[in-house]
Amino acid sequence: MTFPPRPDMVLSALEAALDTGRLPPAAREGARRLVRRLSNPVRVALIGLPGSGKSQLLNMLAGREVIPPGKAHPTLRLKRGPKIVSHLHFQGGRIETREGLAPTDMLQFRPARVEIEAPLPVLDRVSLCEIVADASIEGQRAAIVEAIENADMILWCSQDFSDPEPVLWNLVPEALRNHSFLVLTKADLLQRRGALRSRLAELAELVGESFHSVYPVATEHALAALARGAQDQTGFTGSGGRALVKAIYKHVDQGRQADLDTALLFLSRHAPTDGVAKDGAAAAVPGMADAGLSPTPVAEAPEPELPPAPALEEPVAEEPIAREPVPAQPEPARDEDWPGAEAGDSAPVPDDGAPEDLPAQPEITPQVRTEALAILAEGAAALPGPSDNPDKAEAVQVLESCTETLDRLTMLCAEAELDDCPFAEDVEEAAEMALLLQVEGSVGAAADAVTLLLQLRRGLAA
């Protein structure tokens, strides 16, 4: 039985490749960027107009009150640390460090920004930053620029996303918008006015173009449920809080996996092959070959046999809430579903009630999965061998090969009538992305196309 490479081994291999001093300048910068991304939690920024509920949402995601409600404060960043410590950053570079949370009257000290370290489980995976600005167009533009420069993912907090918010949001680059959520932080107010359902319907088209997803959350209700403890899972779920937390973690995990796949692709081209390694990891990362990668061309390796695999166990679908928050039946909760849990704890499940039955999704059969893995293996073998200085012609060849592989997978899913199967949806999405990458035609686009195939193969082999 084989396992994918551990993130720490991939990171060690990247550092070893940098230590050789033999990487071309462009590859060296790419490796450094990957090391930074894999070494740190995903940076999540909360932005929006004053009064849009950013502070309360940050408290909800943190699982405890970090920012007192109604208290003015500058831009605040929350990151992982062994104990609660606040760092007040002032103009001119002076930093004042205090034990515990920042004082509630922190504005009287006039800090430019505040950074808080805390031992909260959520901060193992993300850092949270509320970017504070006044309501002026200039102030909001400055906040957006700061988010663009310092965030991997944005939560735009809003009551109903009305003017001038759409105009401001258009300032965000498309690549970052695709990793951002619109959070209606006061969904309970819209619901009481009978306007939530209609507003979500109005936003549906906009969300598809400008955001990854929209999540209505009754933030105050979510905070109240967290304050009552793990026994009030129903309240936290009904507020929309659990759906948002799950969606953020899922998106973060997918992004982290994409970074790992990109790193494996990089190492297949640039990993040391002369035994140079750091802590015994580098020349080849265990598991690289299983991902369809190795420091030598895949075509030179013997084609592995693909034994029939058991049917995949379908996970419960987790959709963005596109309706007003309503009480939901209790469901088993993991640590990540419950922001207020201590590390390693799980919220207890009430004895009464049962999860709502969901319609079964079509499963991929062992035969189809075996055929799909074979198509991906053939596609990997058809790719050109590694090159230290790939040119546009090689990129075009790689893109054409990846597109052909995805076309074959699309036909396989159609013949197997897997229209609503998650794998078929992943293939369709990958095929659409590959077409866009083929239009771009760059070396970077070719690397992204190979990453799409790696992700599909990893999903089948899981």
N, C-alpha and C positions, 0 to 999 in steps of 0.2 A: 504494500500500500504506500502511495506517495502523498506528500503533503506540499502545499505551496510554501515558498521561502518565507521565513519569519521576517517581519519588518526590520528588526534590529540587525539581521544578517545582511539584508539588502543595503541598509544604511552604512554598515561597516564596509561593505564592498565598494560603495560609492566613495567613501572617504579614502579607501585604499587606492582607488583609481586616481583620485586627486593627488595623493601622496607620491605617486610615481613621477609627477611632473612632466609626463609625456603627452598629456591631452592637448589637442589643438585648442586655441583660445576660445572658440565658440562652444566646443564641447566642455571645456573647463567651467565656463559660466553656467552652462546647462546643468552640470553636475552640482555646482554650488547651490543653484536654485532648488534642485531636488532635495539636497541635504537640508536646506532651510525648511522646506515644506514638510519633510518627513520627521524633522526633529522637534517640531512645535505644534501645539494644538491649532485647529482651524480658527481663524480670526473672524468673529461675527460682530458686525456693527449694527447698532440700533439707531436709526435716524428718522426724522419726521418733524412736523411743525410743533411748536410749543403746545403743551397740553394734550398731545396725541397719545399719551400713555406709555412712553418709552421707559420711564423709571419703574413703573409697576410691572411692566413686562420683564425687565431685567431681573427684578426681585423674584418673579415667578419662575424664570428659567434657572436662577441661582438656587431656588428652593428655600430662601430665607430673605428677610428684609435686610438689604444692603444699603438702600437709599431710603431714608424716611420720607413718607408721602408728604407732598406739599412743601418740601424744603428745597430752596434753590441751590444749585451746585454747578460746577463747571463740568466739562467733559470728563467722564469717569471710565476707567478700564478695570476689569475684574479678571484676575488670572490666578493660576494655581500656585500655592505656597504652603509650607509646612505649618504655618500658623497665621492668624489674622493680623496683618500689618498694613498700614496705610502710608503711602508716599505722596506728599504734597509737592508738586513741581511748580516752581515759580519762574517768572520771567528772569532771564539772565542765567538760568541753569542751576539755581539753588534748589536743593531737594531737602525737605524736612520729613523725617520718618517717625511715625507714632505707632505704638502698640494698639491693636484693636481697630475698629472701623473709624473712618474719618469723622471729625466732629460734625454734629448736625448744623452748626452755624459756620461751616467751613468758608463761606464766601467772605466773612469778615477778615479772613487771613489773605484773601485775594490770590489764591493759587490759580495758575493757568490751566492745570489739569490735575486729576487725582488718580493714582493707581493703587488698587487694593489687592493684596494677596490673601488667599483663603484656602483652607483644605476642604474644598467642596468637590464631590464626585464629578459634577458636570464639567469642571475645569480641567479634567484629564483629557477631554476631547475638544473642548472649545475654550477660547477666551472671549469675554463679552465686553463690548465697549459702547456706552451711550454717548453719542456725539451731540453736544448741546450747542444750539445757536438760536439767535432771535428770529422773529417771524419775517424779517425783511428778505427780499429776493437775494440780496448780496450775502446775508448771513447763511441762508439755506444753501446757496451755491458753495460757500466755503465749507460747510459741513459735508456736502456731497463730495467735494474734492478730497477732503480728509478721509472719507470712507473709501474712495477709489484707491487712494494711495496706501491705505493701511488695513484693508479688509479683504477676506476671501469670500465672504457671504454677507449680504445685507438683509436686515429685516426693516422694511419701511412701515412704521407705525402710523396708523391713521384711524379716524373715526368713520369716515365714509369715502375717502380718496376722491375728494372734490377739488375744484380749482383753488389754488394754482398747482396742486400736487402733481397731476400728470405731466405738466410742462416741466417742473423741476426734475421729475424722475427721468425724463428723456435725456437729461445731462449724463446719466450713468451709461457707461459703455455696454454694448449688448452682451459681451462676454460675461460681465459681472451681473447684469440683469438676469441672465439665465441661471444664476446661482443665488437668487434673491427671492424672498417671500414678501407678499403684502399681508400684513397682519391688521385686521380690524379689531382694535384692542378693546372697544366698548360695544361689542356685539349685542350685549343685553339691552342697551339703550335703543339700538335700532330695532331690536325685536319687540320691545315694549311699544314702539311707535308703529309696529306692523310694517316696517320698511326693510327688514334684513333680507328677506327672500328676494324681493324685487331688486335691491341694490346688488346682491350677488349675481343675479341674472344679468344686470347691466354691465357688471365688471368682467363677466366671463370671457368675452372676446378680448378685452384689453389685457387680461391676465395672461392669456395664451401668447400674446405678443411681447409683453413687457416684464412678466414675472414668471418664475417657475411655478408658483402656486399661490392661492389666497387662503388664509385661515382666519375665520371669525373666532374671536376669543373674548369671553366675558372675564377680563383679567382680574377684577376685584373678587368675583366669585371663585376663581381659581386660587387666588391667594388665601381666601377664607377657608377653602377646602384643605390647602396645605397646612394652614395653621391648626386645623382640627386633627391633623395627623393622618396616618395611612388608612385609618378606618373609613375615611371619607373619599374613597376612590371614585365612587359614583359622582360626587360633586365635582371632582377634578376632571373626570371624563366629560360630564355634561357641560362644563364651562368651555370646552374646546381646548383646554390646556394640554391634555394628554396627546391629542392628535398633533398639535404643533410640536411638542417635544419629540415625539416619535419621528415626525417628518424631518426635523432638523438633524437628529442623529442619523437617520437613514441617508440623508443627503451628504452629511459629513463623511460617513463610512464609504459611500460610493466614490466621493472625491478622493479619499485617502487610498482606496483601492486603485483608482485611475493613476494616482501618483506612483504607486508601487509598480503598476504595469509599465508605466513610462520609464521608471528606473530600471526594470528588468530589460526593457528594449535597449536602453542606453548601455547597460552592462554587456549585452550581447554583442555590441559593436566595439566597446572600449575597455572591457574588464581586462586586467593584466593576465597574460597567458604564460608568464615566465616564473610563476610561483610567488611573485610579489604579492603580499597580502597583509592585512592588518588583523591581528588576533586570529589568524588562521582562516579568515574569510575574505575571499576576493576573487582569486583566479577563476573560480566558478562558484556561484551561489547554489547550494543544494536546492533543487526544485526548479532551477531555471529551465532545464531541459523539459521538465514536465509541463512548463508553461509554453512550450514551443520555442524556447530561446536557448542559445548556448553561444560561447565565444567563437564557435565555428559555424559555417553555413548549415542551416537545418537540413538541406538536401543531402549533405554528406553523412548524416546520421541514419542508422537503420530505422525503417518505419516501424513504430511500435504496433503490436496487435491490440485491437480494441475489443475487449470482452464485453458481452452483453451486460448492461448496467441495470440495476433495479430502478423502478419508477421513482421519479422525484416526489418527495413529500411536499405538497403545495402549502406555502405559508398562508396565513390569513391575510387577505388583501387589506392594505392600509391606505385609504384614500383621503385626499384633502377634504375637510368638512365644507360642503357646499350647501349648507342649510343652517338654520338657526340652531344654537346649542340646545340640546334637549337631554334630559337624563338618559343615561345608557346603562345597560345591565353591567354588573361588575365583571371584570375579566382578570385573569392572572396578570400580575404586575411584576416586571423586572425592575431592578435598581434604576435603570435608565428611564423607565416610564414615570418614576416618582422622584422629582428633583429634590425633595426634602429628605430623602433617605440618606443614611450614613453609608460610607463606602462598604460594599459587600452585603448590605442588607437588602431584603426584598419586602415589599409591602404585603401584609397579610391579606388574604382574600376572604371576604365575608362568606358565611355558610349559606345564606339565602340567595336565591337568584341563580340564573345560569346564563352563560353567554348567548347572545342572540344567534340563531342559526343563520349562516350565510350560504348563498347558493354555491354549489360546488363548481370549481373551475376545471376545464378540460386539462388532463394531465398529458405530458409528453410520454410516449411509450418507450420501453427499452430499445425497440428496433429503431425508432426515429432518432433517439438520442445517439445510438451507435452510428447511424448514418451521418448525423450532424457532426459528430466528432471526427469521422473519417473525412468529411468535406473540409473541415478546418485543418486537419493534418495535411491533406493534399495542398490546400492553399498555402500553408506555411512552407512546405517543401518547394513550392513554385516561386517563392520570393527570392530575389537576388541575394547573394552573400553580402556580408558586412563590408562596408567601405569607410575608410577614415574621412574621406571628403566626398560624400555623395553629391551628385549634381542633379539638375532638374530632370534630365532624361531618366535617371534611375528612379527619381520620385514619381514620375509619370508611370513608369513600369510597375512600381509597387502599388500605386493607387488603382491602376487597371486590374491588377491581380486581386486586390482586396475587394473591389467592386464585383468582380466575377464570382468570388467566393460567396459574397453576400447575396448575389442573385441566385446562386444555387441553393443557399439556405432558404431563401424566400420561396422558391419553387417547392422545396421539400415540405415546408410548413403548409403551403397551399394544398399540396397533394394529400397531406395527412389531415387536412381540415382542422387546423389548430388556430382558428381565427382569434379566439379569446384566450389562448394560452399565453402566460407571461413570456415564455421563450419566443413565441412568434411575435409578440409585441416588441421585445428587445431587438429581434432581427429587423423588423420593419423600421424601428427608430435608427438602428445602426446603418441600414441601407440608405435612408434619407440623409443622414449625416455624411456618409461616404460620397454621395453625389455632390454635396457642397464642397467637400474636401477636394474632390476631383477637379472642380472648377477652379479652386485656389491653385492646385498643382505645385505647391512648394514642398521642400524637404520636410518642413515641420508638419505639413498636412499629411504627408506619407506616413510619418511616425504616428500621428493621431489615428490614421486608418488602421494601422497594425494593432494599435492599442484597442480599437473596437473589437477586433477579432479575438484578442487575448481575453477581453472581458467576457465575450460570449463563451469561449472555451472554458473559462474558469467557472462560469455559472453552470455549465453542463457537468463539469467534473466535481462540483461541490457535493 
